[in-house]
Amino acid sequence: MGRGRVQLKRIENKINRQVTFSKRRSGLLKKAQEISVLCDAEVALIVFSTKGKLFEYASDSCMERILERYERYSYAERQLIPADLQTQGSWTLEHAKLKARLEVLQRNQRHYMGEDLDNLSLRELQNLEHQLDTALKHIRSKKNQLMHESISELHKKDKALQEQNNLLAKKIKEREKAQAQEAQLEQQNNDLMISSLGAMPQLLHPFNNIGGANYQEDGGIGVVEGAPIQNQNTQMMPPWMFRHTNG
């Protein structure tokens, strides 16, 4: 005997209602998954029990993306409605949607932190694990990229500092070489000056020569060998001065 048709009305028995909810919920989630896989459709299913527990399904485990798409579509549909037809009820519906979305985001955040995992099924835990693994891969990739960029920047700075150091060392060597050349040139000038001063006394004191030296009448310097200096001076004096001296 076949099963009779179930009358669609609220089940009064609490236990039967809970059992029916559990069975129909599993079937509904299964049907949502099937239509998502078979028809390549984006499906988002949200179910709240009488106790306020949340049960959901989203294709590709991306509930937020589907909700954002729904919000954009709903916003575009609302733009087609004249402004005078928008009532307070539309704002109430918008508030309810935003509140539900906020609750979903907060719940997902708690799940990512490892909290409130008791009500999740095995498939939901597997999806959450997959999301966390993917996020960790992206984080590690970004960290490695930043580390490589930092190391490359440090290598560039080190190379620039080495080049600057080599340039400064080259300038120091050139300055030391120039100073050494200046010191050598100065020493040569000093030696030349000392040798020149050593030859000057013979020119400045001609009367120090042996045998006597005297100025000639034409202004030159002459040397008279064996002649006394006094006689030489006498011969050079005028006759009238000589008579005056003798008198």
C-alpha positions in Angstrom: 0.0 0.0 0.0 1.5 3.3 -1.0 2.1 6.2 1.3 -0.7 8.7 1.4 -0.4 12.3 0.3 0.8 14.5 3.2 -1.4 17.4 3.9 0.5 20.7 3.8 -0.2 22.2 7.1 1.6 22.8 10.3 2.4 19.6 12.2 1.0 20.0 15.7 3.1 17.2 17.3 6.4 18.8 18.4 8.4 15.6 18.0 7.0 14.7 14.6 7.5 18.3 13.5 11.2 18.1 14.5 11.7 14.8 12.8 10.0 16.1 9.6 12.1 19.2 9.7 15.3 17.2 10.0 14.4 14.9 7.1 13.1 17.7 4.8 16.1 19.9 5.6 18.5 17.1 4.5 16.5 16.5 1.3 16.4 20.2 0.6 20.1 20.6 1.0 20.7 17.6 -1.2 18.4 19.0 -3.9 20.2 22.3 -3.8 23.5 20.6 -4.3 22.2 18.5 -7.1 20.8 21.5 -9.0 24.1 23.4 -8.5 26.2 20.5 -9.9 23.9 19.4 -12.7 22.9 22.8 -14.0 26.0 24.7 -13.1 23.9 27.2 -11.2 24.8 29.4 -8.2 22.6 28.3 -5.4 22.3 29.8 -1.9 20.0 28.1 0.7 19.4 29.6 4.2 17.1 27.8 6.7 16.4 28.8 10.2 14.8 26.3 12.6 12.1 27.1 15.1 14.9 27.4 17.7 16.8 29.9 15.7 19.6 27.6 14.4 20.9 28.4 11.0 21.4 25.9 8.2 22.8 26.9 4.8 24.2 25.7 1.6 26.1 27.7 -1.1 27.6 26.5 -4.3 31.4 26.7 -4.3 31.1 27.6 -0.6 30.8 31.3 -1.4 27.7 32.5 0.3 29.0 36.1 0.5 29.5 36.4 -3.2 26.0 35.1 -4.0 24.5 37.4 -1.4 26.4 40.4 -2.9 25.1 39.4 -6.4 21.6 39.2 -5.0 21.9 42.6 -3.4 23.1 44.2 -6.7 20.3 42.5 -8.6 17.7 43.6 -6.0 19.1 47.2 -6.1 18.9 47.2 -9.9 15.3 46.0 -9.7 14.4 48.6 -7.2 15.8 51.4 -9.4 13.2 50.5 -12.0 10.4 51.2 -9.5 9.3 54.8 -9.3 10.3 56.6 -6.2 6.7 57.4 -5.2 5.9 53.6 -5.0 8.6 52.9 -2.5 7.0 52.6 0.9 8.2 52.1 4.4 7.9 48.3 3.9 10.8 48.3 1.4 13.0 50.0 3.9 12.0 47.4 6.5 12.8 44.6 4.0 16.2 46.2 3.3 16.9 46.4 7.0 16.1 42.8 7.4 18.3 41.8 4.5 21.2 43.8 5.8 20.7 42.4 9.3 20.7 38.8 8.0 23.8 39.5 5.9 25.5 40.9 9.0 24.6 37.8 11.0 26.0 35.6 8.3 29.3 37.5 8.2 29.6 37.5 12.0 28.9 33.7 12.1 31.5 33.1 9.3 34.0 35.2 11.3 33.4 33.1 14.4 33.9 29.9 12.3 37.2 31.2 10.9 38.3 31.9 14.5 37.4 28.3 15.4 34.3 29.2 17.4 30.7 27.9 17.2 31.6 24.7 15.3 29.2 22.3 17.1 26.3 22.9 14.7 28.4 22.4 11.5 28.1 19.2 9.5 31.0 17.2 8.2 30.7 18.7 4.7 30.5 22.2 6.2 33.6 21.6 8.3 35.4 20.3 5.2 34.5 23.4 3.3 35.6 25.6 6.1 38.9 23.7 6.3 39.4 24.1 2.5 38.7 27.9 2.8 41.3 28.2 5.6 43.9 26.2 3.7 43.3 28.5 0.7 43.6 31.6 2.8 46.8 30.3 4.4 48.3 29.6 1.0 47.6 33.2 -0.1 49.0 34.6 3.2 52.2 32.6 2.9 52.6 33.6 -0.8 52.2 37.2 0.1 54.6 36.9 3.0 57.2 35.2 0.8 56.8 37.9 -1.8 57.3 40.7 0.7 60.3 38.9 2.1 61.9 38.5 -1.3 61.2 42.2 -2.1 62.7 43.3 1.2 65.9 41.1 0.6 66.2 42.5 -3.0 65.9 46.0 -1.7 68.6 45.3 1.0 70.9 43.9 -1.7 70.5 47.0 -3.8 71.2 49.3 -0.8 74.3 47.2 0.1 75.6 47.4 -3.5 75.0 51.2 -3.6 76.9 51.6 -0.2 79.8 49.5 -1.5 80.1 51.6 -4.7 80.0 54.8 -2.6 82.7 53.4 -0.3 84.9 52.5 -3.2 84.4 56.0 -4.7 85.4 57.6 -1.3 88.5 55.3 -1.0 89.5 56.3 -4.6 89.2 60.0 -3.7 91.2 59.5 -0.5 94.0 57.8 -2.5 94.1 60.6 -5.1 94.2 63.2 -2.3 97.1 61.4 -0.6 99.0 61.2 -3.8 98.5 64.9 -4.5 99.6 65.8 -1.0 102.7 63.6 -1.5 103.5 65.3 -4.8 103.1 68.7 -3.2 105.4 67.8 -0.3 108.0 66.5 -2.7 107.8 69.7 -4.8 108.1 71.8 -1.7 111.1 69.8 -0.5 112.8 70.3 -3.9 112.1 74.1 -3.7 113.6 74.2 -0.2 116.8 72.3 -1.3 117.2 74.7 -4.2 116.8 77.7 -2.0 119.3 76.4 0.5 121.9 75.7 -2.3 121.3 79.3 -3.6 121.9 80.8 -0.2 125.1 78.9 0.2 126.6 80.5 -2.9 125.6 84.1 -2.0 128.4 85.0 0.6 131.1 84.9 -2.1 129.1 87.4 -4.1 128.2 89.7 -1.2 131.8 89.8 0.4 134.4 90.2 -2.4 137.1 91.5 0.0 137.4 88.2 1.8 139.6 86.8 -1.0 143.2 86.2 -0.2 145.5 88.7 -1.8 142.8 91.4 -1.6 140.2 92.5 -4.0 139.4 96.0 -5.1 137.0 97.9 -7.3 138.5 99.1 -10.5 138.0 102.6 -11.9 135.6 101.3 -14.5 133.4 99.8 -11.7 134.5 96.2 -12.0 136.0 94.0 -9.3 139.7 93.3 -9.7 142.1 91.1 -7.7 145.7 92.3 -7.1 147.8 89.5 -5.9 150.5 90.2 -3.4 149.6 93.9 -3.0 148.5 95.3 0.4 145.1 96.6 0.7 146.4 100.0 1.9 148.5 100.6 -1.1 145.7 99.7 -3.4 143.5 102.2 -1.6 146.2 104.9 -1.9 146.6 104.4 -5.6 142.9 104.8 -6.1 142.7 108.1 -4.1 142.9 111.4 -6.0 146.2 113.3 -5.7 144.8 116.3 -3.9 143.2 114.0 -1.2 146.5 112.3 -0.8 148.4 115.7 -0.2 145.7 116.7 2.2 146.1 113.6 4.1 149.9 113.9 4.3 149.7 117.5 5.4 
